[in-house]
Amino acid sequence: MYEGLFRLKPTTGGEASTPVDFEPVLADGPAEPSDNNQTWTVPLKDGITFSDGSTFGPEDVVATYKAILDERSASTEAPVWEMIDEVRADGNQVIFELKFPYAEFDHQLLNGIAPEEAFDFADLQPAEESSLNTKPVGTGPYELKQLRADEAIFTARDDYHGDSPEITKLIYRVNQDENSRAQQMRGGEGDGTILEPALAQEFEGRDGFLVNSAQTGDWRGITLPTGNPVTGDQAIRNAVNHAVNRETMANDVLKGHARPNSTFLAEFYGDAYDPKFEIDFDPDKAEQILDEAGWKKGTDGIRSKDGQRAAFDVIYFPNRDHARADLTIATASDLKKIGIEVNPVARDSKSVTKEDYASTPIMLGGGGTPYSVDGQIYSILHSKYAASDTGAKWDNGSDYVNPEIDELLDAARLEPEQEKRDELYRKIQQLYSEEPAMLQLVYVDHVYVQRDLGYTQPGQILEPHAHGLNFGPWYNLGAWRK
């Protein structure tokens, strides 16, 4: 339903491209930087209308970004755009004036654009209460025709500015239970869904079905908050990072549909990543670190120090995905071997407060804007998000403070030369591997199962943390052709 100024460009055959490439959608060409990357100008296409018949123009782009940035919206997207000082229209183009130079600003311009009329700036409501949630208005090839709690029906627009979709009707049914969705696919009650790897396996090689495993920038990892008496000890943080077997988690727990990673930097970031800085699996080293730090094993095999038992809860969200539970259990098993006790605790994600984040390790997923290194790691590692109201409650969930990494993060987002920027990120990766903030485990693949309907589909993209039926094979459903 929605389109942004740009979108990710699908690749044909194989994995998502490295580095990630973009193509204009509402923009009429690339975003042009000036003033040493502190001003960015985006030309816009003419002749585009929204699904309500209104004309798309620069005022809609301006209104959308202003609404995101307005504190009254309480938008979780706002931290992504903290560099924007002003956004304004200039003829048929939009100009973004930034608070500081930002070399990869154009890598972020993917947000869907809504019409100016959707935002009442005299009485702006929180994003969660916006009418756009139930009455969406966008420039995309489909529009919402019917909505109820468990089902939405979309139809192709007759007045879409691009090529008309061949698929003219889409029914989206909500079912949170993965086993039930797998059964519906077996019984012919649906044409596609996302499934955990163990369930998707049975459809691989089966006549009439296609299984697609999409590479992502979507990580899974456990926060190690400073406010917890165990995980606040850097020796514990270092030890647990050496104690977990990420390869086993990726290959066995997630059935090969994941990629081990310990530093958030990954090969899809090209020369900004150096594999030698990955934290190795070395339980003996983990035990040595704990011994030297004074964490001694008791008669039950669990360590303690100064009367503090090496035990802590890890909250995971069963309402999000099975991988979080499975990885939490696998982590608990690995850490018990070195004398650390982990108690998995299931909680609905909406029930977890900022106070919980400050004191209790949480199995998180992230990677909402993984199309630049800055977009991926800045809010995870920068101390300005530690123990403050800056950003979302999960930003810097460990309340990590490393002044040297702060300085390098700030320098990298300002650096206009790619080679120098890559060098700064490799240094960040090195420092992080020496004093990790979290227990990052893997980048998961998103696994989609679909009935083979005979369509040719666009290639893959590097997917963000968001996933479901607006990604995978359906990322560009309007371009499916027979």
N, C-alpha and C positions, 0 to 999 in steps of 0.2 A: 504493500500500500504506500509505503514511504520511500522516497529517494533522497539522497544527499547530493552535495555539490560534486562529490566524487564517490566512486565505489572501488572495491578491490577487483582487479582484473583476473578472471579465472585463467588457469593454465590448462593446456590440453595434454592428457596423458601423464602419468606419474604424479609426483608430489607437487605441492604448492611451490611457486617460484621463490627463489632467494636471490636478491632481496625482493620483498613484496613490491608489486607494481600496481599502479592505479590508473583508472580511466575516468574521464569526465562524464557526468550524467546531467545535472542541472547546470554545471559550469560549461562554458563555451571555450575551453582551453585550460591550460595549466594555471595554477596559482603563481603569480609573479612576485618575487620578493624585491624589496628595495630598502634603503636606509639600513644597510647591514643586517638584513633579515628581521627588522623590527616592524616593517610595514609589508602587508601581503594584500595583493589586489586580485580578485577573482572575477573574470567576465562571466556573464550569465547568458543562457540561451533564450531566444524569443519563442513565442508561440506555444508555450506550455500552460496547461490548465490543471487545476486541482480537481479532485473527484466531485466537488460540489459545484463545478462550473466556473469558479473564480479564476482569474488570471494570475499565474505565478510571476513574481518580480522580486527585485532586490529588497523591498520592504519586508517580504516574508522571511528572507534569510536573516535580516537584521533582527526581526521580532523573535524568531526562534532562538537565536543565540543570546539575546537579551533576557529571554525568559529563563533559559538555563542558568544564566549568571545571577539572576535576581534571587536574593536570599529568601524571599517569600516562597519561591518554588521548592526550596529544600531539595534541589535536584542532586542525586548522587553523581551526576555527570559534571557538576560544577568544578571539582578539583582538576579535571582534565583541561579546563579552559582558564585556569587561574592566570595565565599569561596575557589574556586579552584585556586591554585598557579601554578600547572603544571599537564598536563595529558600526559602520555607517554605509549608506547607499551613495553612489556617485554615478549618476546616469544609470546605465544598465550593467553596473558592476558593483561589487561589494568590497569595501576596504576594511581590513582588520588592522587596527593599530595595537601593537603589543607593548607591554610594560618593559620588556627587555627583548633583545634579539633571540630568536628561537629558530634554529636552522631547519628543523623538520616539522614546522607548523603544518605544512600542507599534508603531511601523513595522517593528520587527525581529522580532516574535514569530511567525515563520513556520516555525520548525524543526519537523520531524516529531517526534512523541512516541512513545517506546517504553515498554514496561511496566517497572516497577521491578525485576522479577525478572531482567531482562536484564543488570543491572549488579551485579557482585560487588565491592562497595566494599572488601571485605577484601583482595581481590587483583585490582584493576582492571587490565585489559589495555589496551594501546594500541588506539585506535579502528580502526586498520587490521587488527587481529587479532580484532575482536569477532565473536561468533557471529551477530550481526545482519546481517553482510555476506552470509552464505550461508543463514541461517534467519531472515529478517525477520519481525517481528511488529508490526503496526500496526493502526490503527483505520479504515483506508481501505476503499474498496468492493471491492478485489481482494486476493487472497492468492496467494503463490507455491506452485505445485503441483509444479513440476519444474525442476531447475537442472542445467545442464552448462556446459562452458566456452564453447560457442558458441550456446547457446539457453536461454531461460527461458520457462516457460509459467505464465500467471496465469489464475485463474478468479474469477468474481464470487462474493462472499460472500452466503450466504442470510440471514445475521443482521446485515447492514449497517444502521447506524442511520439512514441517509438513504434517498432513493429508490433502488430497486433498479436496477442498470445493465441496459440492454437488450442490450449486448454482453457476453456471458457468458464468453468465452474470448479470450485475447490471447497470441499467440506472438511473442516478441521474439528476433530472430536478430542475432548480432553479426557485422558485416563492416566492417572498418576502411577498406577501399578504396572511395572514392567512385565511381570509374568502374564498379566491379563492382556497387555498389548501384544505380546508374542503369540498368545493363543488366538487373538483376533486376526493376526496375520496368517496363522496356519489355517484358520477357518474362512478366510476370504472376506473378512469384515472390514478390511482397510487396504489401502494401496501403499502405505509407507509409514515408518515410524523410526524413532531412535531407540536403541536397545543397549544394555550393558554387553560387553564382549562375550561373556559366557552364554548369554541367551542368543546373541547374533550368530554364534558359531554354527548352530544347527541349520541355518539357512544358506551357509556358504556352499557353493557348488550344487545347490538344489534347483531343479528345473523350475523356471517361472519366477525366480527371485534373483535380485541383485543385492550384494552387500558392499557398501562403500565405507571405507575407513578414511576419515579426513584428518590430515595433519593440522595441529592447532598450536596456538600460543596460550593454551588453557592449562594452567598448572594446578597441582594439588600439593599442599604442604601444611605443616602444623606450626602455628605461632608458638613462640617461646617467650612469653611476656616477662618483662623485667620485674613486674609486681608480684610474680610468683616466687616463693622462697627457694624453689628448686631450679626452675628454668631461667630465673634471673641470674644464675651463676654462669659466666661465660664458659667455664670448664664443662658444665653440663651441656651447653649448646654445642661446643666443639665435639664432645664425646658422642652425643646422639647422632651427629651427622656422619661420624665414622662407623657407627654401629648398625645402621640400617642397610639392608641389601636391596638397593634400588633396582638392580638388574632382575632379581627374582620377582620383585613387585611388578615390574613391567611385563615380564615374560610369563609368569605363572598366575599372579593375582589378576592381572588385566589381559591375560591371554595374548600377549604380544601387541596389543593395541595401545601402547604407551611408549614413551622414551624417557629413560632415566635422566634426571637432571638435579643438580644440587645448588646452583648459583643463580638461577633465573636467566642468566645469559645462555643462549643456545645457538646451534649451528645456523639456524635460519636468520641470525643477525650478522652473518658473514664474518668479516675481519674484526668485528667488535667482540668476538667470542674466541677464547683459546681453550681447547679441551684439556690442556695440562693443569688448568686451575679447578677442574672438577674435584670434589671432595671424594676420596677413595673409600671403598668399603674395607675397613681394617678394624675388626673388633678388638684385636690385641692392643692396638694403639688407643682405642677408646677406653679400654680398661686402664691402661697406663696413665692417661690423662686424668682419670677419676682418682686413681691411687695417689698421684702426685698432688692433686688438689685437696686431698684429705677426705674424699668420699670413700669410706671403708665398708666392706661387706659384713653384714651381720650373720647370725646363725641361720637365718632363713634365706640367705643369698641376696637380700636387698641391702643396698648401701645406705649409709647415713653419715651426716657430718654435723658436729656441734648439736646433736640431738634432733636434727632435722632428717627425717626419712626421705630417701630419694624416690618419692612417689607423687604422682599428680594425675588429675583427671585430664582427659582430652574430649572435648565436646565435638560431636560430628552431627551433620544434618541429614537424617534419613529422608527428609522431604525433598532433597536435592538430587542425589544420585547414589547408587549402590557402591560406587568406587570409594566414596568417603568412608563408609563403614568398613569395607574390606581392607583399605589401606591403613585405617586406624588399628584394626586387629593385627595386621601384619607388623606394624610398627611396635605394638605392645609386645608381640612375640620376640622380635629382635632385641628390644631394649631390656627385656627380662634377662636375657642371656648375659648382659653386662652388669646386672644388678640394679636396674631401674624399673620400677613398677608403674605401669600405665593402666588407668581405669577408663575404658571407653564409656562415654555418656551420650546417649541419644537425646537431642533437643531439636524442637522445631526452630528453624533459623530466625523466625520473627520474634521468638521469645528471648533471644540472646541480646543482652544490653552492652553498652559501652563499658560498664563496670565488669561484666563477665570477660570482655576482651582484655581488660587491664590485669586480670588476675589468673585466668584459666586458659591453658593452651586450647586452640580450636583448629580443627581440620578445615581448612579453607580451600576454595577454588578461586582463581583469579586470572587476569589476562584480558581485561575488558578492552584495552586499547594497545594491543601488542605490536602495532605496526611501526613503532620506533622503539629503540631501547629505552629512551627517556619515558615514553608512555607506559612501558612495562614495569620499570624498577623504581622510578623516582618516588612515588607515593608509598612504596614498600619499605624503602631504606632511609629516606631523608628524615632527620630528627625533628623537623618542624611539624611532622604529623604525630610525633610521640607525645603521649599523655597530654593531648590538647584537643580542642574542639575543631581544629582544622581538618577538613576532609571528612570522609565517611568513617564510621566506627571501626571498619576493618583495615583502614589505611595504617601502615606501620603497626600492625597488630601486636608486635612484640615490644613496642615502645623502645626501639633500638636507637642508640645514639653512638655515632662514630663520626667525629668532626672531620677526619680526613676524607671519608667517603662523602660527607655533605659537600665539602669543597669541590671534590671531583665531579659530583653530580651537577652542581651549579655551573661549573666550567664547561662540562660537556654539552649542556643544552644551549650554551651560548656560542660554542665553537663552530664556525662556518665550514671548515675544511673536514671532509669525511675522514681522511687518514688520521688526522690529529684527534678527531672525535672517537674513532675506533680505539686509538691508543689509550685515551682516557678511560673508556669503558673496560678495556682489558685490565687496566690498573685497578678499577673498582672491583672487577671479578676476582682479582688476586687478593685484594684486601678482605673481601667478603669471605673467601674460602678460608682465610686465616682466622677470622672471627665472625662466623655466620650469625645471622639474626634469627633465622627460622630453620625449620627442618623441611626444606623443599624435597619432594620425592620424585615426581614425574611430570612430564607433559603428557596429558591423556590424548588419545585419538577419540574423535566422535564417530561412533559406529552407527550407520544407518542401514536399515533393511527396507527394500522396496519391491513391489511386484513389477516384473518386467512388462511394461506396457508398450514397448517398441519405439520409444522416443529416443532421439539423439539429444544428449544433455550437455550443457556447457561444462568446462573443466572445473577443477577444484580451486579453492582459495585456502589460504592459511586462516583457519577459523579462530575467532576470539573465544573468550570464556562463554559468551552467550551461544546457545545451541538449541536445536529443536527443528521444527519444520520450516523455519525461515532460513535455515542453513542447509548444509549437506547438498544432496541432489536438487533440493528445492530453492537453493539460494537465488537462482535466476529462472524461476519457473516459467516466466513469460517468454523465455527464449527456447523452451523445449520444442523440438520439431520432429515430425515423422517423415 
